[in-house]
């Protein structure tokens, strides 16, 4: 395997690709999953590979919904297992009622078992969905196969890297759906009750941090979430960066709104801070 130097400017991205390629060779990720990742990378590039203030708000609300749910569940496919098994395990440890279920579009018994093994080795127990026993009505794909102890009885379902059909099918059952998908235009993002437009690892880390905070009492169990505003601010954040890039900048500038602590990176090539740019005679 090619050794990638941590000093490479695209180290994280290259490491992630390497991880996914390895998982594809192991039969955990399917080739279609690699293509889906490529699309996500493009959207993350447009976002500046950081969490926007709007996504951070969505992640806070998602943590509260999971916290207040009676039967919260996270649905895991091959890409999610390959990229984030330890983060899913950490979230399940922080919220013991959270169930973890394997759910696959490209399902074979062997693949489901390989994914479950990966999750178990990260410390998750039980792992549901290896022997699903119920079909969700109205879904032609194998995604319809679910576990009666898991997705079939869930009231809040976290669906990272999902397809739109199943999001719709879950909502039709009255399940509150939280999605994680970098594409604000996907059917999933447009259908979910609470779409998080952020990269999987960043989103899970932030949800985990929020779930571990002492619970805040709210007058309602599920605080309302403004999906339309969340989607349009993600599109605006991408648009802003593209506009700046079109003007000749690298596009590597801060996204709209105040930065989210921990995700801000200084970038001198982009012209430094807003104030220093204002002072610059070359602009
Ligand atoms: P839809 O039915 O919702 O329109 P789709 O069929 O286009 O979805 P898939 O092919 O299932 O969607 O792709 C899954 C989605 O997951 C893609 O939109 C992609 O942007 C997103 N995605 C993939 N990897 C990541 C990641 N690491 N973080 C966040 N989003 C991701």
Boltz pocket constraint, residues with backbone or C-beta under 6 A from the ligand:
constraints:
  - pocket:
      binder: B
      contacts: [[A, 32], [A, 33], [A, 36], [A, 37], [A, 39], [A, 40], [A, 43], [A, 79], [A, 83], [A, 161], [A, 162], [A, 163], [A, 164], [A, 165], [A, 180], [A, 181], [A, 182], [A, 183], [A, 185], [A, 186], [A, 187], [A, 188], [A, 189], [A, 198], [A, 199], [A, 200], [A, 201]]
      max_distance: 6.0
